[in-house]
Structure formats: structure tokens, C-alpha cells
Amino acid sequence: MATPKNYLPLYRPGQVVTFGVTTAVTAGQPVEVGTTDFSVAPAAAASAKYVGIAGHDAAPGDKLAVEVNKVIHELKAVGAVTRGQQLEAAGAGGVRTLAAGKALFLALASAADGAPVPVIQL
């Protein structure tokens, strides 16, 4: 009999997650996926890349504590994935760039086909 595997998300709702900062943010400001992997910047109006709320002021290059209310997973990329893209479930048990399904996740980093990619659940 095969040994069962377990899975745990990277972060659970309500946890504070540390991100890099690509554009200055102020405490309490909504933030979205930034221009580098696992980074954030101030959220644009009607942002589709929202991540959470900035826990303190931070300048570009700083680390920022972000209050996140969604689960962050590390899943397998099926096809190349670019940070900030909305993702859907892929038939191979991973996630892929949104094509015809429902947007389930937002990529927090870029990843090559078959590589792990951190994603935030929508």
C-alpha cells in the first residue's frame, strides 16, 4: 500500500505574509501583485490583482507585511505562468493561464511549465 501524501497551503486566511515592495505603499493601503515575483504595489482602481492590505509604510526594495484574507497555495504550473495572471484548474492536476474556465487563482510569481507557482485563491 502506498504511503498517503498530505498537502498544506503556504499561508492560511488571516495570516500576515511578507512580500517585496516595487512601489511605495502606506499602512492600510490595498496592494496588488507587483512587477517582480512575490512582490506588491499599491492596488489600481478596480484591480483584478488584489492581494491584501499593507500592514505598514514601505519603500521600494523593503519587505512588507500584508494582511491576507485568502489562502496562498503552491501548485504546479501547466504551461508557463506569468505573475499577475488569473489562473484556472488544469486537467493535469495543476493550474494554467485562464483560457475557458473560471478564474480560481492569481499568480504571485512567474513559473515555467511543471514548476511550482505560488498562487492566491480568488
N, C-alpha and C positions, 0 to 999 in steps of 0.2 A: 504494500500500500504506500502511495506517495505521501510525503510529509506535506500537510496543508500549509499554504502560504498565507501571510497576513499583509494587510495594507493599512497604512496610516497616512493622512494628509500631511503636508508640510506645516500648515497652520490651520487652526480652527477658528470659527467666528468668535469675535470678541478679543482675539489676541492682538498684541502690538507687534507689527512686523517692521523690520529695518530695511529701508530702501536707500539707494543713492539718490542724489538730487541733481537734476540737469538745469533747472531754472529756479531762482529763489522762490521760496514759499514762506507763508506766515502761519503761525499757530492757528488751528481751527479752519484752515482753508481746505476745500475739497481738492484732491490731487488725482491725476490720471497717469497712465503709462508714459514714461519719459522717452528720451531719444537714445538711451543705452539700456542694455539688459538689466532687469530688476532695478529700475530707477523710476522716479516720478517727477512731475512738474505740475504747476497749477492747472486745474481742470478748465478746459474751454467751456463756453456756454453750450449746453445740451450735449456734453461729452458722451461718447459711446465707449470711452476707455477709462471710466472712473474706477479708482482703486480703493480710496478711503479718505480719511481726514488727517491732516498734518497735526502731529502732537506738539510741535514747537517750531519756532523760526529756523530756517536752514538756508544756506547759500549753496550755489553750485559746487559740487565736489564733496559736500558734507554728507553725513549719514542722517537719515530722518526716521523717527518712529512714527508709523502710520497706524491709526486705529482702523482695523479692517473688520467688516461685519459679514464677510463671505469666506467660504473655505478656499484655501490655496492648496492645489494638488500638484504633484509632479507626475505627468503622464507621458506616454510615448507618442512622438510626432510621427504621423503617417504622411510623408511628403514634407517638404521644407515648410517651416512656420516662421513668420516674422513677428517680432514683438508688437503688441497693439492690435493684432488681428483677432477678429472673432473666430471661434473655432466650433466645430460640430463633432459629433461622435463619428469615428471611422470604423469601417467593418472589421479591421484587423485588431480591434481592441484598444486603439489609441484615439488620438484626436487629429483633425485635419482642418485646413482653412475652410471657412464656411462656403459651401457651394450650393446645396439644395435643401439642406436640413434646417434644423433650428439652432440658433446660436446658444451654446451652453457654457462656453468659457471665453476668457480673454487671455491671450498670450502675454506673459510678463517678460519673456525673453525670446530671442530667436533660437531656432534649433534646426538641425539637419534631419533628414528622413531617418527614422529609427532612434533618434536621440531623445533623452528625457527633456521635457519642456515644462517649466513652472507656469501654471495657469490659475486664474482666479475664476471661481464659479460665478456665473451671472444670475 
